[in-house]
Amino acid sequence: MSWISDIEQLPDIKKAFVISIPVVTPFWFISIFLFKHSFYLHNEFYIIALFSYCLTILWYLMNLVLSVVIAYFIGKATDRESQLVACGAYSICYLAILIFVSYLLKLDFLTFIYCCFGYIVFRILWVFSFGKFLRKAAKEMNS
């Protein structure tokens, strides 16, 4: 069997995970290179790859939680596949924009990490805080 047929047979959530990881990981490589160049120069490739992989998994899971929480509070029964695609697209776009803005502002790596994960945590807390309003607004729009 080929790799593509193996991936096609996976359930949707595992398929999205397997596809998203190699897509998002290079963004973390770029961010390490831009914001923590000394780490990039003084460590072996596998250390940088492992660090990027860990950041990617954490980033993907936090964005998945955010997507699920928003879908829950809106009360919209979307199919799982479109929710996972939206999660992946959102995470890639936000990370690319944040790398660009952080590079322009000449932020260091730690500030970049705080901005990345802090925004996702803020969004999750915001959705939990105003979830009732989101649900009410979604019901009014659907009526």
Phi, psi and omega in degrees: 000151178268167180295323182294317179292327176295319180292322180296332182277349180288153172297161187304315185293322178288324178297316179295321179295314182295325180280322185289325184300309179291341179281321185275330184305319178298331177296323177287325173301314180297318181294323176295318180297318183283319190256342179221062186298327179296323176296321180294322183281328188261007180233157178289162182300318183294330176293315179295319179297316179296317178297316178296320179297317178296317177296323179296314181296315178299316179299314181296315182294320178294321177291326176294317177299316178300316180295319179293318180296317179296316179297323179295312184287329176287333178079018182269125180273084178269156176287152187296323183295316180292327177294320179290323177294318178297320178299314180295317180295318179297316183293321180291314181297314181295318180295319179295317179295318181293323176297315181298311181294318179295325177292318178295323180276356179057047178282154176275174186295318182296319177295321177300315179296316177302317180295316181299299187281332177296321179294318180295317178297318178300316180296319178296314179296323179296317180294320177296322182290319185249025182298322179296320179293322178296316180296318179295317180294322179293321178294320179295323180290326181281342182279000000 
